[in-house]
Amino acid sequence: MLLDKSMQERKRSGELAPGRPWMIQGYTVWMTNRRRFEPPTDVIELADKIIVVVEIAGMRAHEFNVALNGTQLVISGTRERPMLQNAAYHQVEINYGEFRVELTFTWNLSSNGVTAAYRDGFLQVELPRMPENRIHVVGEDEEPHE
């Protein structure tokens, strides 16, 4: 038996509600509902695109919300904790709940051709860069190009 008798009684009475620590065989476990977390995110710049990779295992592709508003990319969703009946958690390090990644870019991005793919626990979003409008500067000794 992992919980002592007084602990079991407190659990039944609701005193051990989410957001409070549980002491189980020398471990303190914080049980929280809907705690927001930030999954690890990489941003990679290439000449023609920006690649954003978010490490977030245990989800399905349709559970992500991905939006590009101008130069801001927002990735959000909820990773649900699987609830096991009569389980005693001895170590809890994996984050569950709501998450939101907000990135604002200084590069001009094109909303055409944006792709997002979820494979092997990684969400990868590719954002095409808009070509820069470069202006050729003509010196005194050069003729303008037409």
C-alpha atoms as an extended CHARMM CRD file, in Angstrom:
* protein
*
       146  EXT
         1         1  MET       CA              0.0000000000        0.0000000000        0.0000000000  PROA      1               0.0000000000
         2         2  LEU       CA              1.6090000000        3.2500000000       -1.1620000000  PROA      2               0.0000000000
         3         3  LEU       CA             -0.6170000000        5.7990000000        0.5620000000  PROA      3               0.0000000000
         4         4  ASP       CA             -0.9580000000        5.7300000000        4.3050000000  PROA      4               0.0000000000
         5         5  LYS       CA             -4.4780000000        5.5790000000        5.7360000000  PROA      5               0.0000000000
         6         6  SER       CA             -4.7170000000        9.2910000000        6.5720000000  PROA      6               0.0000000000
         7         7  MET       CA             -3.5350000000       10.1160000000        3.0470000000  PROA      7               0.0000000000
         8         8  GLN       CA             -6.2630000000        7.9160000000        1.5500000000  PROA      8               0.0000000000
         9         9  GLU       CA             -8.8910000000        9.6360000000        3.6810000000  PROA      9               0.0000000000
        10        10  ARG       CA             -7.6280000000       13.0910000000        2.6640000000  PROA      10              0.0000000000
        11        11  LYS       CA             -7.6950000000       12.0270000000       -0.9940000000  PROA      11              0.0000000000
        12        12  ARG       CA            -11.3360000000       10.8590000000       -0.7250000000  PROA      12              0.0000000000
        13        13  SER       CA            -12.3820000000       14.0600000000        1.0250000000  PROA      13              0.0000000000
        14        14  GLY       CA            -10.9280000000       16.1680000000       -1.7870000000  PROA      14              0.0000000000
        15        15  GLU       CA             -8.2430000000       17.7060000000        0.4040000000  PROA      15              0.0000000000
        16        16  LEU       CA             -5.6340000000       16.3500000000       -2.0020000000  PROA      16              0.0000000000
        17        17  ALA       CA             -6.9240000000       18.3580000000       -4.9210000000  PROA      17              0.0000000000
        18        18  PRO       CA             -4.9550000000       19.1350000000       -8.0900000000  PROA      18              0.0000000000
        19        19  GLY       CA             -2.3400000000       21.8030000000       -7.5540000000  PROA      19              0.0000000000
        20        20  ARG       CA             -1.3300000000       20.4820000000       -4.1390000000  PROA      20              0.0000000000
        21        21  PRO       CA              1.6490000000       18.2680000000       -3.4170000000  PROA      21              0.0000000000
        22        22  TRP       CA              1.1730000000       14.6000000000       -2.6900000000  PROA      22              0.0000000000
        23        23  MET       CA              3.7950000000       12.8280000000       -0.6030000000  PROA      23              0.0000000000
        24        24  ILE       CA              4.1070000000        9.2290000000       -1.7660000000  PROA      24              0.0000000000
        25        25  GLN       CA              6.8550000000        6.9990000000       -0.3500000000  PROA      25              0.0000000000
        26        26  GLY       CA              9.3050000000        9.8700000000        0.0460000000  PROA      26              0.0000000000
        27        27  TYR       CA              8.4880000000       11.5850000000       -3.2540000000  PROA      27              0.0000000000
        28        28  THR       CA              6.6890000000       14.8970000000       -3.5280000000  PROA      28              0.0000000000
        29        29  VAL       CA              4.4420000000       14.9980000000       -6.5880000000  PROA      29              0.0000000000
        30        30  TRP       CA              2.6870000000       18.1500000000       -7.7580000000  PROA      30              0.0000000000
        31        31  MET       CA             -0.5680000000       17.2850000000       -9.4650000000  PROA      31              0.0000000000
        32        32  THR       CA             -1.7100000000       20.2260000000      -11.5470000000  PROA      32              0.0000000000
        33        33  ASN       CA             -4.4210000000       20.5830000000      -14.1390000000  PROA      33              0.0000000000
        34        34  ARG       CA             -3.9600000000       22.6320000000      -17.2770000000  PROA      34              0.0000000000
        35        35  ARG       CA             -0.5110000000       23.9190000000      -16.3840000000  PROA      35              0.0000000000
        36        36  ARG       CA              0.9220000000       25.7820000000      -19.3640000000  PROA      36              0.0000000000
        37        37  PHE       CA              4.3890000000       24.8040000000      -20.4600000000  PROA      37              0.0000000000
        38        38  GLU       CA              6.7600000000       25.6870000000      -23.2770000000  PROA      38              0.0000000000
        39        39  PRO       CA              8.0840000000       22.7830000000      -25.3200000000  PROA      39              0.0000000000
        40        40  PRO       CA             11.6990000000       23.0470000000      -26.5680000000  PROA      40              0.0000000000
        41        41  THR       CA             11.7970000000       24.9430000000      -29.8580000000  PROA      41              0.0000000000
        42        42  ASP       CA             14.5000000000       25.4620000000      -32.4980000000  PROA      42              0.0000000000
        43        43  VAL       CA             14.4890000000       28.2210000000      -35.1250000000  PROA      43              0.0000000000
        44        44  ILE       CA             16.7210000000       27.6210000000      -38.1500000000  PROA      44              0.0000000000
        45        45  GLU       CA             17.4190000000       30.2570000000      -40.8080000000  PROA      45              0.0000000000
        46        46  LEU       CA             18.1490000000       29.2050000000      -44.3780000000  PROA      46              0.0000000000
        47        47  ALA       CA             18.5570000000       31.4370000000      -47.4290000000  PROA      47              0.0000000000
        48        48  ASP       CA             15.0340000000       30.7480000000      -48.7120000000  PROA      48              0.0000000000
        49        49  LYS       CA             13.0640000000       29.7800000000      -45.5830000000  PROA      49              0.0000000000
        50        50  ILE       CA             12.8300000000       29.6770000000      -41.8030000000  PROA      50              0.0000000000
        51        51  ILE       CA             12.3370000000       26.2740000000      -40.1610000000  PROA      51              0.0000000000
        52        52  VAL       CA             10.7520000000       26.0110000000      -36.7120000000  PROA      52              0.0000000000
        53        53  VAL       CA             11.0020000000       22.6620000000      -34.9210000000  PROA      53              0.0000000000
        54        54  VAL       CA              9.0090000000       21.9970000000      -31.7370000000  PROA      54              0.0000000000
        55        55  GLU       CA              9.7100000000       18.8800000000      -29.6590000000  PROA      55              0.0000000000
        56        56  ILE       CA              6.3270000000       17.6720000000      -28.3790000000  PROA      56              0.0000000000
        57        57  ALA       CA              5.7880000000       13.9150000000      -28.3210000000  PROA      57              0.0000000000
        58        58  GLY       CA              2.5220000000       12.1830000000      -27.5600000000  PROA      58              0.0000000000
        59        59  MET       CA              0.1840000000       14.2170000000      -29.7430000000  PROA      59              0.0000000000
        60        60  ARG       CA             -1.5970000000       13.8430000000      -33.0800000000  PROA      60              0.0000000000
        61        61  ALA       CA             -1.2200000000       16.2330000000      -36.0000000000  PROA      61              0.0000000000
        62        62  HSD       CA             -4.8080000000       17.5250000000      -35.7270000000  PROA      62              0.0000000000
        63        63  GLU       CA             -4.2610000000       18.5820000000      -32.0890000000  PROA      63              0.0000000000
        64        64  PHE       CA             -1.9770000000       21.5020000000      -33.0140000000  PROA      64              0.0000000000
        65        65  ASN       CA             -3.0890000000       25.0520000000      -33.7990000000  PROA      65              0.0000000000
        66        66  VAL       CA             -0.5840000000       26.7930000000      -36.0770000000  PROA      66              0.0000000000
        67        67  ALA       CA             -1.1520000000       30.3780000000      -37.2460000000  PROA      67              0.0000000000
        68        68  LEU       CA              1.0200000000       32.9110000000      -39.0450000000  PROA      68              0.0000000000
        69        69  ASN       CA             -0.0870000000       36.5280000000      -38.5820000000  PROA      69              0.0000000000
        70        70  GLY       CA              2.3040000000       38.7920000000      -40.4440000000  PROA      70              0.0000000000
        71        71  THR       CA              5.6740000000       38.1020000000      -38.8450000000  PROA      71              0.0000000000
        72        72  GLN       CA              4.3130000000       36.2800000000      -35.7750000000  PROA      72              0.0000000000
        73        73  LEU       CA              4.0070000000       32.4890000000      -35.6450000000  PROA      73              0.0000000000
        74        74  VAL       CA              1.8090000000       31.0040000000      -32.9030000000  PROA      74              0.0000000000
        75        75  ILE       CA              1.7770000000       27.2700000000      -32.1630000000  PROA      75              0.0000000000
        76        76  SER       CA             -0.5670000000       26.0530000000      -29.4320000000  PROA      76              0.0000000000
        77        77  GLY       CA             -2.4390000000       23.0210000000      -28.2140000000  PROA      77              0.0000000000
        78        78  THR       CA             -3.0300000000       20.7620000000      -25.2450000000  PROA      78              0.0000000000
        79        79  ARG       CA             -1.1750000000       17.5600000000      -24.4600000000  PROA      79              0.0000000000
        80        80  GLU       CA             -3.3980000000       15.4270000000      -22.2440000000  PROA      80              0.0000000000
        81        81  ARG       CA             -1.9420000000       13.3390000000      -19.4140000000  PROA      81              0.0000000000
        82        82  PRO       CA             -3.0550000000        9.7220000000      -19.6920000000  PROA      82              0.0000000000
        83        83  MET       CA             -4.8450000000        8.9040000000      -16.4490000000  PROA      83              0.0000000000
        84        84  LEU       CA             -4.2350000000        5.4540000000      -15.0490000000  PROA      84              0.0000000000
        85        85  GLN       CA             -6.5510000000        3.9560000000      -12.4580000000  PROA      85              0.0000000000
        86        86  ASN       CA             -5.0060000000        3.0030000000       -9.1080000000  PROA      86              0.0000000000
        87        87  ALA       CA             -1.5670000000        4.2280000000      -10.1700000000  PROA      87              0.0000000000
        88        88  ALA       CA              1.0560000000        5.6900000000       -7.8510000000  PROA      88              0.0000000000
        89        89  TYR       CA              3.2860000000        8.1910000000       -9.6010000000  PROA      89              0.0000000000
        90        90  HSD       CA              6.8070000000        8.0410000000       -8.1940000000  PROA      90              0.0000000000
        91        91  GLN       CA              8.4110000000       10.5200000000      -10.5410000000  PROA      91              0.0000000000
        92        92  VAL       CA              6.6530000000       13.1330000000      -12.6950000000  PROA      92              0.0000000000
        93        93  GLU       CA              8.8470000000       15.0900000000      -15.0900000000  PROA      93              0.0000000000
        94        94  ILE       CA              6.8800000000       15.0950000000      -18.3520000000  PROA      94              0.0000000000
        95        95  ASN       CA              4.8650000000       18.2670000000      -18.8980000000  PROA      95              0.0000000000
        96        96  TYR       CA              1.2230000000       17.9950000000      -19.8900000000  PROA      96              0.0000000000
        97        97  GLY       CA             -1.5030000000       20.5550000000      -20.3530000000  PROA      97              0.0000000000
        98        98  GLU       CA             -1.7710000000       23.6600000000      -22.4680000000  PROA      98              0.0000000000
        99        99  PHE       CA              1.2270000000       25.0090000000      -24.3340000000  PROA      99              0.0000000000
       100       100  ARG       CA              1.8330000000       28.0300000000      -26.5130000000  PROA      100             0.0000000000
       101       101  VAL       CA              4.8930000000       28.9820000000      -28.5360000000  PROA      101             0.0000000000
       102       102  GLU       CA              4.9400000000       32.5480000000      -29.8940000000  PROA      102             0.0000000000
       103       103  LEU       CA              7.7150000000       33.6320000000      -32.2270000000  PROA      103             0.0000000000
       104       104  THR       CA              8.0750000000       37.0320000000      -33.8660000000  PROA      104             0.0000000000
       105       105  PHE       CA             10.4510000000       37.2270000000      -36.8160000000  PROA      105             0.0000000000
       106       106  THR       CA             12.3660000000       40.1710000000      -38.2350000000  PROA      106             0.0000000000
       107       107  TRP       CA             12.4260000000       38.5560000000      -41.6750000000  PROA      107             0.0000000000
       108       108  ASN       CA              9.7450000000       39.1500000000      -44.2870000000  PROA      108             0.0000000000
       109       109  LEU       CA              7.8420000000       35.8890000000      -44.5850000000  PROA      109             0.0000000000
       110       110  SER       CA              5.4600000000       34.6700000000      -47.2550000000  PROA      110             0.0000000000
       111       111  SER       CA              2.1840000000       33.1340000000      -46.1110000000  PROA      111             0.0000000000
       112       112  ASN       CA              2.0430000000       31.2320000000      -49.4130000000  PROA      112             0.0000000000
       113       113  GLY       CA              3.6950000000       27.8390000000      -49.2100000000  PROA      113             0.0000000000
       114       114  VAL       CA              3.8400000000       27.5500000000      -45.4050000000  PROA      114             0.0000000000
       115       115  THR       CA              3.9340000000       23.8660000000      -44.4340000000  PROA      115             0.0000000000
       116       116  ALA       CA              3.6240000000       22.0420000000      -41.1060000000  PROA      116             0.0000000000
       117       117  ALA       CA              4.3360000000       18.3480000000      -40.5080000000  PROA      117             0.0000000000
       118       118  TYR       CA              4.3090000000       16.2540000000      -37.3220000000  PROA      118             0.0000000000
       119       119  ARG       CA              6.5480000000       13.1860000000      -37.2780000000  PROA      119             0.0000000000
       120       120  ASP       CA              8.2820000000       11.1850000000      -34.5490000000  PROA      120             0.0000000000
       121       121  GLY       CA              7.3710000000       13.6670000000      -31.7930000000  PROA      121             0.0000000000
       122       122  PHE       CA              8.5550000000       16.7800000000      -33.6490000000  PROA      122             0.0000000000
       123       123  LEU       CA              6.3730000000       19.4510000000      -35.2480000000  PROA      123             0.0000000000
       124       124  GLN       CA              8.2230000000       21.1480000000      -38.1140000000  PROA      124             0.0000000000
       125       125  VAL       CA              6.9090000000       24.3640000000      -39.6540000000  PROA      125             0.0000000000
       126       126  GLU       CA              8.5700000000       25.7480000000      -42.7880000000  PROA      126             0.0000000000
       127       127  LEU       CA              8.0370000000       29.4320000000      -43.5560000000  PROA      127             0.0000000000
       128       128  PRO       CA              9.1900000000       30.6770000000      -46.9690000000  PROA      128             0.0000000000
       129       129  ARG       CA             11.1260000000       33.9450000000      -46.8860000000  PROA      129             0.0000000000
       130       130  MET       CA             10.1220000000       36.7270000000      -49.2290000000  PROA      130             0.0000000000
       131       131  PRO       CA             12.9290000000       37.8330000000      -51.5130000000  PROA      131             0.0000000000
       132       132  GLU       CA             14.4820000000       41.0990000000      -50.4520000000  PROA      132             0.0000000000
       133       133  ASN       CA             13.9620000000       44.0770000000      -52.7220000000  PROA      133             0.0000000000
       134       134  ARG       CA             17.5400000000       45.0810000000      -53.3040000000  PROA      134             0.0000000000
       135       135  ILE       CA             18.2410000000       48.3770000000      -54.9770000000  PROA      135             0.0000000000
       136       136  HSD       CA             21.3240000000       48.6110000000      -57.1390000000  PROA      136             0.0000000000
       137       137  VAL       CA             23.2990000000       51.7470000000      -56.3270000000  PROA      137             0.0000000000
       138       138  VAL       CA             25.0060000000       53.3400000000      -59.3040000000  PROA      138             0.0000000000
       139       139  GLY       CA             28.2880000000       55.1980000000      -58.8600000000  PROA      139             0.0000000000
       140       140  GLU       CA             29.4260000000       58.2550000000      -60.8150000000  PROA      140             0.0000000000
       141       141  ASP       CA             31.5200000000       56.1580000000      -63.1430000000  PROA      141             0.0000000000
       142       142  GLU       CA             28.7460000000       53.6280000000      -63.9190000000  PROA      142             0.0000000000
       143       143  GLU       CA             25.8030000000       53.7920000000      -66.2490000000  PROA      143             0.0000000000
       144       144  PRO       CA             22.3940000000       52.7400000000      -64.9240000000  PROA      144             0.0000000000
       145       145  HSD       CA             21.2910000000       49.2420000000      -66.0000000000  PROA      145             0.0000000000
       146       146  GLU       CA             18.0820000000       49.1030000000      -67.9590000000  PROA      146             0.0000000000
